[in-house]
């Protein structure tokens, strides 16, 4: 994964609830794994790794906050279930 901090632009992505949950779980797992390795070694391998983990952690919190706000604002879309013909 390339963390290019010199090229920054704002993006808007629309996802279903389940997709947001997958992204959040993935970020949470990445942060947990990185912090677990840090705790075992008591140091980051490089300043770049430290910045990557901080960026991923901030991204997790940002998406989590926006997801919670979106769930409060947007109504649930009801999908009609087709009746089975016996």
C-alpha positions in Angstrom: 0.0 0.0 0.0 1.4 3.3 -1.0 0.9 6.1 1.5 1.5 9.1 -0.8 1.1 12.1 1.5 2.2 14.6 -1.2 -0.9 14.0 -3.3 -4.0 14.7 -1.2 -7.6 15.0 -2.4 -10.9 14.7 -0.7 -13.0 11.7 -1.8 -16.6 10.7 -1.2 -17.5 7.0 -1.3 -21.0 5.6 -0.8 -21.2 2.2 0.8 -23.8 -0.1 2.3 -23.8 -0.6 6.0 -22.2 -4.0 5.7 -19.4 -2.6 3.5 -18.7 0.1 6.1 -18.5 -2.5 8.8 -16.0 -4.5 6.7 -13.8 -1.5 6.2 -13.9 -0.6 9.9 -13.1 -4.2 11.0 -10.2 -4.2 8.5 -8.8 -1.0 9.8 -9.3 -2.1 13.4 -7.5 -5.3 12.7 -4.6 -3.5 11.0 -4.3 -1.1 14.0 -4.5 -4.0 16.5 -1.8 -6.0 14.6 0.5 -3.0 14.3 0.1 -2.0 17.9 0.6 -5.6 19.0 3.9 -5.8 17.1 4.9 -2.4 18.6 4.2 -3.5 22.1 6.3 -6.6 21.6 9.3 -4.7 20.1 8.7 -1.5 22.1 9.6 0.5 19.0 8.4 1.1 15.4 10.7 -0.1 12.7 10.7 3.4 11.2 9.2 6.8 11.4 7.3 6.0 8.2 5.6 3.0 10.0 4.7 5.1 12.9 3.0 7.6 10.6 1.2 4.9 8.7 -0.3 3.5 11.9 -1.3 7.0 13.0 -2.9 7.6 9.6 -4.8 4.3 9.7 -6.0 5.0 13.3 -7.2 8.5 12.3 -8.9 7.0 9.3 -10.7 4.4 11.4 -12.0 7.1 13.8 -13.1 9.4 10.9 -15.0 6.6 9.1 -16.5 5.4 12.4 -17.8 8.9 13.2 -19.1 9.5 9.7 -20.8 6.1 9.6 -22.5 6.7 12.9 -23.7 10.2 11.7 -24.9 8.7 8.4 -26.9 6.0 10.2 -28.7 8.6 12.2 -29.5 10.8 9.2 -30.4 8.3 6.5 -33.4 6.1 6.7 -33.2 2.4 6.1 -34.1 1.2 2.6 -36.7 -1.6 2.8 -36.1 -4.2 0.1 -39.3 -6.0 -0.8 -39.0 -9.8 -0.5 -40.6 -11.8 -3.4 -43.2 -14.3 -2.3 -42.3 -17.9 -3.0 -44.7 -19.7 -5.3 -45.3 -23.3 -4.1 
